[in-house]
Every structure is written in C-alpha cells, then in structure tokens.
Amino acid sequence: MNIDLTSEEREVLLALVEREITDLGPEIRHTRTRTYREDLKDQQRTLRNLFQHLREPQPAERF
C-alpha cells in the first residue's frame, strides 16, 4: 500500500512515531507483567520499522 504524503506531513508523522518510541521505553522498563512487556516491545519494534520506512526517500525526492 502506498500513501502519498507531503514532506510536511511526513515530518509530523516521523516526529509522532519517534515520540511514541521514546515514550514506550520507560513503560516497558516499569511493566511487571511479562506478557504486556513483550506486547509493548513488539509495538516498539513495529514503530521502529515504520520510522525507518518513513525516513526512506520518496520516489519524487530521489531526483
């Protein structure tokens, strides 16, 4: 699936995803329930992958 974003929209989305990744760190450390901690770690990994995808140059920006 492709979503066309303006550079401004992409920057906002990157900032939001980065903030969520950062916010999950302390929550993971302070969670006592093993299952919930693993769920949070999975979510953090997914967000990191999303962040990397968003950082990749868009087709129009490659030229």
PyMOL Python script that loads the backbone (N, CA, C, O; Angstrom):
from pymol import cmd

cmd.read_pdbstr("""\
ATOM      1  N   MET A   1       0.841  -1.166   0.000  1.00  0.00           N
ATOM      2  CA  MET A   1       0.000   0.000   0.000  1.00  0.00           C
ATOM      3  C   MET A   1       0.892   1.236   0.000  1.00  0.00           C
ATOM      4  O   MET A   1       1.851   1.325   0.767  1.00  0.00           O
ATOM      5  N   ASN A   2       0.569   2.167  -0.853  1.00  0.00           N
ATOM      6  CA  ASN A   2       1.302   3.423  -0.925  1.00  0.00           C
ATOM      7  C   ASN A   2       0.414   4.568  -0.470  1.00  0.00           C
ATOM      8  O   ASN A   2      -0.763   4.645  -0.824  1.00  0.00           O
ATOM      9  N   ILE A   3       0.993   5.445   0.311  1.00  0.00           N
ATOM     10  CA  ILE A   3       0.298   6.635   0.771  1.00  0.00           C
ATOM     11  C   ILE A   3       1.130   7.831   0.360  1.00  0.00           C
ATOM     12  O   ILE A   3       2.314   7.911   0.687  1.00  0.00           O
ATOM     13  N   ASP A   4       0.525   8.749  -0.346  1.00  0.00           N
ATOM     14  CA  ASP A   4       1.232   9.962  -0.749  1.00  0.00           C
ATOM     15  C   ASP A   4       1.134  10.991   0.367  1.00  0.00           C
ATOM     16  O   ASP A   4       0.042  11.398   0.764  1.00  0.00           O
ATOM     17  N   LEU A   5       2.297  11.404   0.865  1.00  0.00           N
ATOM     18  CA  LEU A   5       2.363  12.408   1.918  1.00  0.00           C
ATOM     19  C   LEU A   5       3.196  13.585   1.443  1.00  0.00           C
ATOM     20  O   LEU A   5       4.153  13.418   0.687  1.00  0.00           O
ATOM     21  N   THR A   6       2.829  14.759   1.886  1.00  0.00           N
ATOM     22  CA  THR A   6       3.692  15.904   1.628  1.00  0.00           C
ATOM     23  C   THR A   6       4.895  15.776   2.558  1.00  0.00           C
ATOM     24  O   THR A   6       4.860  15.006   3.517  1.00  0.00           O
ATOM     25  N   SER A   7       5.939  16.514   2.281  1.00  0.00           N
ATOM     26  CA  SER A   7       7.112  16.445   3.152  1.00  0.00           C
ATOM     27  C   SER A   7       6.770  16.925   4.562  1.00  0.00           C
ATOM     28  O   SER A   7       7.311  16.410   5.541  1.00  0.00           O
ATOM     29  N   GLU A   8       5.888  17.896   4.668  1.00  0.00           N
ATOM     30  CA  GLU A   8       5.479  18.382   5.984  1.00  0.00           C
ATOM     31  C   GLU A   8       4.705  17.305   6.750  1.00  0.00           C
ATOM     32  O   GLU A   8       4.935  17.103   7.942  1.00  0.00           O
ATOM     33  N   GLU A   9       3.800  16.624   6.073  1.00  0.00           N
ATOM     34  CA  GLU A   9       3.039  15.544   6.706  1.00  0.00           C
ATOM     35  C   GLU A   9       3.969  14.419   7.155  1.00  0.00           C
ATOM     36  O   GLU A   9       3.797  13.849   8.233  1.00  0.00           O
ATOM     37  N   ARG A  10       4.942  14.111   6.325  1.00  0.00           N
ATOM     38  CA  ARG A  10       5.889  13.052   6.659  1.00  0.00           C
ATOM     39  C   ARG A  10       6.717  13.419   7.880  1.00  0.00           C
ATOM     40  O   ARG A  10       6.975  12.573   8.737  1.00  0.00           O
ATOM     41  N   GLU A  11       7.138  14.688   7.963  1.00  0.00           N
ATOM     42  CA  GLU A  11       7.922  15.145   9.111  1.00  0.00           C
ATOM     43  C   GLU A  11       7.107  15.081  10.397  1.00  0.00           C
ATOM     44  O   GLU A  11       7.625  14.693  11.444  1.00  0.00           O
ATOM     45  N   VAL A  12       5.840  15.456  10.322  1.00  0.00           N
ATOM     46  CA  VAL A  12       4.964  15.387  11.501  1.00  0.00           C
ATOM     47  C   VAL A  12       4.792  13.932  11.932  1.00  0.00           C
ATOM     48  O   VAL A  12       4.879  13.616  13.119  1.00  0.00           O
ATOM     49  N   LEU A  13       4.553  13.065  10.980  1.00  0.00           N
ATOM     50  CA  LEU A  13       4.381  11.649  11.278  1.00  0.00           C
ATOM     51  C   LEU A  13       5.652  11.054  11.876  1.00  0.00           C
ATOM     52  O   LEU A  13       5.582  10.272  12.824  1.00  0.00           O
ATOM     53  N   LEU A  14       6.806  11.415  11.332  1.00  0.00           N
ATOM     54  CA  LEU A  14       8.083  10.956  11.888  1.00  0.00           C
ATOM     55  C   LEU A  14       8.236  11.396  13.339  1.00  0.00           C
ATOM     56  O   LEU A  14       8.650  10.608  14.189  1.00  0.00           O
ATOM     57  N   ALA A  15       7.906  12.641  13.620  1.00  0.00           N
ATOM     58  CA  ALA A  15       8.028  13.162  14.983  1.00  0.00           C
ATOM     59  C   ALA A  15       7.103  12.415  15.942  1.00  0.00           C
ATOM     60  O   ALA A  15       7.498  12.094  17.063  1.00  0.00           O
ATOM     61  N   LEU A  16       5.883  12.142  15.507  1.00  0.00           N
ATOM     62  CA  LEU A  16       4.925  11.418  16.349  1.00  0.00           C
ATOM     63  C   LEU A  16       5.385   9.993  16.630  1.00  0.00           C
ATOM     64  O   LEU A  16       5.302   9.515  17.761  1.00  0.00           O
ATOM     65  N   VAL A  17       5.864   9.328  15.604  1.00  0.00           N
ATOM     66  CA  VAL A  17       6.332   7.951  15.767  1.00  0.00           C
ATOM     67  C   VAL A  17       7.561   7.926  16.668  1.00  0.00           C
ATOM     68  O   VAL A  17       7.674   7.065  17.541  1.00  0.00           O
ATOM     69  N   GLU A  18       8.471   8.852  16.465  1.00  0.00           N
ATOM     70  CA  GLU A  18       9.679   8.913  17.291  1.00  0.00           C
ATOM     71  C   GLU A  18       9.326   9.164  18.757  1.00  0.00           C
ATOM     72  O   GLU A  18       9.913   8.558  19.653  1.00  0.00           O
ATOM     73  N   ARG A  19       8.376  10.050  18.997  1.00  0.00           N
ATOM     74  CA  ARG A  19       7.947  10.337  20.370  1.00  0.00           C
ATOM     75  C   ARG A  19       7.336   9.094  21.017  1.00  0.00           C
ATOM     76  O   ARG A  19       7.587   8.808  22.188  1.00  0.00           O
ATOM     77  N   GLU A  20       6.541   8.367  20.255  1.00  0.00           N
ATOM     78  CA  GLU A  20       5.915   7.157  20.798  1.00  0.00           C
ATOM     79  C   GLU A  20       6.966   6.096  21.120  1.00  0.00           C
ATOM     80  O   GLU A  20       6.863   5.416  22.141  1.00  0.00           O
ATOM     81  N   ILE A  21       7.969   5.950  20.264  1.00  0.00           N
ATOM     82  CA  ILE A  21       9.060   5.005  20.518  1.00  0.00           C
ATOM     83  C   ILE A  21       9.756   5.369  21.825  1.00  0.00           C
ATOM     84  O   ILE A  21      10.011   4.503  22.662  1.00  0.00           O
ATOM     85  N   THR A  22      10.058   6.641  21.992  1.00  0.00           N
ATOM     86  CA  THR A  22      10.730   7.126  23.195  1.00  0.00           C
ATOM     87  C   THR A  22       9.869   6.909  24.438  1.00  0.00           C
ATOM     88  O   THR A  22      10.373   6.482  25.477  1.00  0.00           O
ATOM     89  N   ASP A  23       8.584   7.198  24.336  1.00  0.00           N
ATOM     90  CA  ASP A  23       7.676   7.053  25.473  1.00  0.00           C
ATOM     91  C   ASP A  23       7.493   5.588  25.893  1.00  0.00           C
ATOM     92  O   ASP A  23       7.215   5.307  27.059  1.00  0.00           O
ATOM     93  N   LEU A  24       7.647   4.675  24.963  1.00  0.00           N
ATOM     94  CA  LEU A  24       7.476   3.266  25.298  1.00  0.00           C
ATOM     95  C   LEU A  24       8.618   2.719  26.147  1.00  0.00           C
ATOM     96  O   LEU A  24       8.419   1.763  26.898  1.00  0.00           O
ATOM     97  N   GLY A  25       9.803   3.302  26.045  1.00  0.00           N
ATOM     98  CA  GLY A  25      10.963   2.807  26.797  1.00  0.00           C
ATOM     99  C   GLY A  25      10.706   2.703  28.293  1.00  0.00           C
ATOM    100  O   GLY A  25      10.820   1.617  28.861  1.00  0.00           O
ATOM    101  N   PRO A  26      10.360   3.817  28.942  1.00  0.00           N
ATOM    102  CA  PRO A  26      10.093   3.738  30.392  1.00  0.00           C
ATOM    103  C   PRO A  26       8.910   2.829  30.726  1.00  0.00           C
ATOM    104  O   PRO A  26       8.928   2.134  31.742  1.00  0.00           O
ATOM    105  N   GLU A  27       7.899   2.834  29.885  1.00  0.00           N
ATOM    106  CA  GLU A  27       6.740   1.974  30.152  1.00  0.00           C
ATOM    107  C   GLU A  27       7.151   0.506  30.116  1.00  0.00           C
ATOM    108  O   GLU A  27       6.694  -0.290  30.938  1.00  0.00           O
ATOM    109  N   ILE A  28       8.007   0.149  29.171  1.00  0.00           N
ATOM    110  CA  ILE A  28       8.495  -1.231  29.086  1.00  0.00           C
ATOM    111  C   ILE A  28       9.284  -1.585  30.347  1.00  0.00           C
ATOM    112  O   ILE A  28       9.093  -2.654  30.927  1.00  0.00           O
ATOM    113  N   ARG A  29      10.170  -0.681  30.765  1.00  0.00           N
ATOM    114  CA  ARG A  29      11.003  -0.942  31.941  1.00  0.00           C
ATOM    115  C   ARG A  29      10.178  -1.080  33.223  1.00  0.00           C
ATOM    116  O   ARG A  29      10.535  -1.858  34.108  1.00  0.00           O
ATOM    117  N   HIS A  30       9.090  -0.337  33.328  1.00  0.00           N
ATOM    118  CA  HIS A  30       8.307  -0.335  34.562  1.00  0.00           C
ATOM    119  C   HIS A  30       7.156  -1.340  34.571  1.00  0.00           C
ATOM    120  O   HIS A  30       6.439  -1.456  35.565  1.00  0.00           O
ATOM    121  N   THR A  31       6.983  -2.051  33.487  1.00  0.00           N
ATOM    122  CA  THR A  31       5.896  -3.021  33.413  1.00  0.00           C
ATOM    123  C   THR A  31       6.320  -4.320  34.089  1.00  0.00           C
ATOM    124  O   THR A  31       7.387  -4.865  33.809  1.00  0.00           O
ATOM    125  N   ARG A  32       5.472  -4.796  34.974  1.00  0.00           N
ATOM    126  CA  ARG A  32       5.789  -6.018  35.719  1.00  0.00           C
ATOM    127  C   ARG A  32       5.244  -7.268  35.055  1.00  0.00           C
ATOM    128  O   ARG A  32       5.757  -8.366  35.269  1.00  0.00           O
ATOM    129  N   THR A  33       4.213  -7.103  34.257  1.00  0.00           N
ATOM    130  CA  THR A  33       3.592  -8.246  33.598  1.00  0.00           C
ATOM    131  C   THR A  33       4.394  -8.612  32.351  1.00  0.00           C
ATOM    132  O   THR A  33       4.525  -7.811  31.425  1.00  0.00           O
ATOM    133  N   ARG A  34       4.919  -9.815  32.344  1.00  0.00           N
ATOM    134  CA  ARG A  34       5.794 -10.249  31.254  1.00  0.00           C
ATOM    135  C   ARG A  34       5.103 -10.189  29.893  1.00  0.00           C
ATOM    136  O   ARG A  34       5.684  -9.713  28.917  1.00  0.00           O
ATOM    137  N   THR A  35       3.876 -10.668  29.831  1.00  0.00           N
ATOM    138  CA  THR A  35       3.138 -10.692  28.567  1.00  0.00           C
ATOM    139  C   THR A  35       2.925  -9.280  28.034  1.00  0.00           C
ATOM    140  O   THR A  35       3.121  -9.019  26.847  1.00  0.00           O
ATOM    141  N   TYR A  36       2.524  -8.377  28.914  1.00  0.00           N
ATOM    142  CA  TYR A  36       2.292  -6.997  28.496  1.00  0.00           C
ATOM    143  C   TYR A  36       3.599  -6.340  28.052  1.00  0.00           C
ATOM    144  O   TYR A  36       3.614  -5.583  27.081  1.00  0.00           O
ATOM    145  N   ARG A  37       4.707  -6.628  28.765  1.00  0.00           N
ATOM    146  CA  ARG A  37       6.020  -6.082  28.398  1.00  0.00           C
ATOM    147  C   ARG A  37       6.417  -6.557  26.998  1.00  0.00           C
ATOM    148  O   ARG A  37       6.934  -5.775  26.201  1.00  0.00           O
ATOM    149  N   GLU A  38       6.181  -7.818  26.705  1.00  0.00           N
ATOM    150  CA  GLU A  38       6.502  -8.346  25.377  1.00  0.00           C
ATOM    151  C   GLU A  38       5.632  -7.694  24.301  1.00  0.00           C
ATOM    152  O   GLU A  38       6.106  -7.414  23.200  1.00  0.00           O
ATOM    153  N   ASP A  39       4.376  -7.456  24.619  1.00  0.00           N
ATOM    154  CA  ASP A  39       3.492  -6.751  23.679  1.00  0.00           C
ATOM    155  C   ASP A  39       4.005  -5.347  23.392  1.00  0.00           C
ATOM    156  O   ASP A  39       3.992  -4.890  22.249  1.00  0.00           O
ATOM    157  N   LEU A  40       4.456  -4.670  24.441  1.00  0.00           N
ATOM    158  CA  LEU A  40       4.999  -3.317  24.262  1.00  0.00           C
ATOM    159  C   LEU A  40       6.280  -3.343  23.431  1.00  0.00           C
ATOM    160  O   LEU A  40       6.496  -2.467  22.593  1.00  0.00           O
ATOM    161  N   LYS A  41       7.120  -4.335  23.658  1.00  0.00           N
ATOM    162  CA  LYS A  41       8.351  -4.471  22.873  1.00  0.00           C
ATOM    163  C   LYS A  41       8.026  -4.720  21.403  1.00  0.00           C
ATOM    164  O   LYS A  41       8.682  -4.171  20.518  1.00  0.00           O
ATOM    165  N   ASP A  42       7.015  -5.544  21.143  1.00  0.00           N
ATOM    166  CA  ASP A  42       6.588  -5.789  19.763  1.00  0.00           C
ATOM    167  C   ASP A  42       6.100  -4.491  19.121  1.00  0.00           C
ATOM    168  O   ASP A  42       6.426  -4.185  17.974  1.00  0.00           O
ATOM    169  N   GLN A  43       5.320  -3.745  19.880  1.00  0.00           N
ATOM    170  CA  GLN A  43       4.820  -2.463  19.375  1.00  0.00           C
ATOM    171  C   GLN A  43       5.975  -1.511  19.085  1.00  0.00           C
ATOM    172  O   GLN A  43       5.957  -0.807  18.075  1.00  0.00           O
ATOM    173  N   GLN A  44       6.969  -1.485  19.952  1.00  0.00           N
ATOM    174  CA  GLN A  44       8.124  -0.618  19.752  1.00  0.00           C
ATOM    175  C   GLN A  44       8.905  -1.025  18.495  1.00  0.00           C
ATOM    176  O   GLN A  44       9.359  -0.167  17.738  1.00  0.00           O
ATOM    177  N   ARG A  45       9.055  -2.321  18.281  1.00  0.00           N
ATOM    178  CA  ARG A  45       9.737  -2.803  17.067  1.00  0.00           C
ATOM    179  C   ARG A  45       8.970  -2.386  15.816  1.00  0.00           C
ATOM    180  O   ARG A  45       9.563  -1.940  14.834  1.00  0.00           O
ATOM    181  N   THR A  46       7.659  -2.534  15.860  1.00  0.00           N
ATOM    182  CA  THR A  46       6.826  -2.137  14.722  1.00  0.00           C
ATOM    183  C   THR A  46       6.967  -0.647  14.454  1.00  0.00           C
ATOM    184  O   THR A  46       7.071  -0.234  13.299  1.00  0.00           O
ATOM    185  N   LEU A  47       6.972   0.157  15.495  1.00  0.00           N
ATOM    186  CA  LEU A  47       7.134   1.606  15.331  1.00  0.00           C
ATOM    187  C   LEU A  47       8.508   1.955  14.769  1.00  0.00           C
ATOM    188  O   LEU A  47       8.632   2.869  13.953  1.00  0.00           O
ATOM    189  N   ARG A  48       9.534   1.237  15.199  1.00  0.00           N
ATOM    190  CA  ARG A  48      10.892   1.477  14.658  1.00  0.00           C
ATOM    191  C   ARG A  48      10.941   1.149  13.163  1.00  0.00           C
ATOM    192  O   ARG A  48      11.570   1.865  12.383  1.00  0.00           O
ATOM    193  N   ASN A  49      10.273   0.060  12.773  1.00  0.00           N
ATOM    194  CA  ASN A  49      10.215  -0.283  11.348  1.00  0.00           C
ATOM    195  C   ASN A  49       9.471   0.789  10.562  1.00  0.00           C
ATOM    196  O   ASN A  49       9.904   1.187   9.481  1.00  0.00           O
ATOM    197  N   LEU A  50       8.356   1.250  11.106  1.00  0.00           N
ATOM    198  CA  LEU A  50       7.597   2.314  10.467  1.00  0.00           C
ATOM    199  C   LEU A  50       8.444   3.573  10.332  1.00  0.00           C
ATOM    200  O   LEU A  50       8.426   4.233   9.293  1.00  0.00           O
ATOM    201  N   PHE A  51       9.180   3.899  11.376  1.00  0.00           N
ATOM    202  CA  PHE A  51      10.049   5.075  11.354  1.00  0.00           C
ATOM    203  C   PHE A  51      11.080   4.964  10.230  1.00  0.00           C
ATOM    204  O   PHE A  51      11.319   5.927   9.501  1.00  0.00           O
ATOM    205  N   GLN A  52      11.686   3.791  10.095  1.00  0.00           N
ATOM    206  CA  GLN A  52      12.675   3.584   9.034  1.00  0.00           C
ATOM    207  C   GLN A  52      12.045   3.718   7.649  1.00  0.00           C
ATOM    208  O   GLN A  52      12.645   4.310   6.752  1.00  0.00           O
ATOM    209  N   HIS A  53      10.857   3.181   7.469  1.00  0.00           N
ATOM    210  CA  HIS A  53      10.165   3.302   6.185  1.00  0.00           C
ATOM    211  C   HIS A  53       9.863   4.763   5.862  1.00  0.00           C
ATOM    212  O   HIS A  53       9.997   5.194   4.716  1.00  0.00           O
ATOM    213  N   LEU A  54       9.459   5.512   6.868  1.00  0.00           N
ATOM    214  CA  LEU A  54       9.133   6.923   6.649  1.00  0.00           C
ATOM    215  C   LEU A  54      10.375   7.751   6.335  1.00  0.00           C
ATOM    216  O   LEU A  54      10.282   8.766   5.645  1.00  0.00           O
ATOM    217  N   ARG A  55      11.515   7.335   6.824  1.00  0.00           N
ATOM    218  CA  ARG A  55      12.758   8.070   6.575  1.00  0.00           C
ATOM    219  C   ARG A  55      13.316   7.830   5.174  1.00  0.00           C
ATOM    220  O   ARG A  55      14.116   8.623   4.677  1.00  0.00           O
ATOM    221  N   GLU A  56      12.897   6.747   4.545  1.00  0.00           N
ATOM    222  CA  GLU A  56      13.383   6.451   3.194  1.00  0.00           C
ATOM    223  C   GLU A  56      12.895   7.529   2.233  1.00  0.00           C
ATOM    224  O   GLU A  56      11.763   8.001   2.345  1.00  0.00           O
ATOM    225  N   PRO A  57      13.748   7.916   1.293  1.00  0.00           N
ATOM    226  CA  PRO A  57      13.337   8.948   0.327  1.00  0.00           C
ATOM    227  C   PRO A  57      12.122   8.499  -0.473  1.00  0.00           C
ATOM    228  O   PRO A  57      11.989   7.331  -0.839  1.00  0.00           O
ATOM    229  N   GLN A  58      11.264   9.433  -0.728  1.00  0.00           N
ATOM    230  CA  GLN A  58      10.085   9.171  -1.554  1.00  0.00           C
ATOM    231  C   GLN A  58      10.510   9.218  -3.019  1.00  0.00           C
ATOM    232  O   GLN A  58      11.486   9.895  -3.342  1.00  0.00           O
ATOM    233  N   PRO A  59       9.815   8.528  -3.908  1.00  0.00           N
ATOM    234  CA  PRO A  59      10.195   8.482  -5.330  1.00  0.00           C
ATOM    235  C   PRO A  59      10.431   9.859  -5.944  1.00  0.00           C
ATOM    236  O   PRO A  59      11.382  10.020  -6.709  1.00  0.00           O
ATOM    237  N   ALA A  60       9.618  10.838  -5.646  1.00  0.00           N
ATOM    238  CA  ALA A  60       9.778  12.161  -6.227  1.00  0.00           C
ATOM    239  C   ALA A  60      11.015  12.874  -5.691  1.00  0.00           C
ATOM    240  O   ALA A  60      11.536  13.779  -6.343  1.00  0.00           O
ATOM    241  N   GLU A  61      11.495  12.473  -4.501  1.00  0.00           N
ATOM    242  CA  GLU A  61      12.646  13.105  -3.887  1.00  0.00           C
ATOM    243  C   GLU A  61      13.974  12.515  -4.352  1.00  0.00           C
ATOM    244  O   GLU A  61      15.031  13.066  -4.046  1.00  0.00           O
ATOM    245  N   ARG A  62      13.937  11.442  -5.061  1.00  0.00           N
ATOM    246  CA  ARG A  62      15.179  10.772  -5.480  1.00  0.00           C
ATOM    247  C   ARG A  62      15.872  11.497  -6.628  1.00  0.00           C
ATOM    248  O   ARG A  62      17.051  11.250  -6.881  1.00  0.00           O
ATOM    249  N   PHE A  63      15.186  12.362  -7.311  1.00  0.00           N
ATOM    250  CA  PHE A  63      15.760  13.025  -8.469  1.00  0.00           C
ATOM    251  C   PHE A  63      16.438  14.300  -8.095  1.00  0.00           C
ATOM    252  O   PHE A  63      16.979  14.988  -8.961  1.00  0.00           O
TER     253      PHE A  63
END
""", "prot")
cmd.dss("prot")
cmd.show_as("cartoon", "prot")
cmd.util.cbc("prot")
cmd.orient("prot")
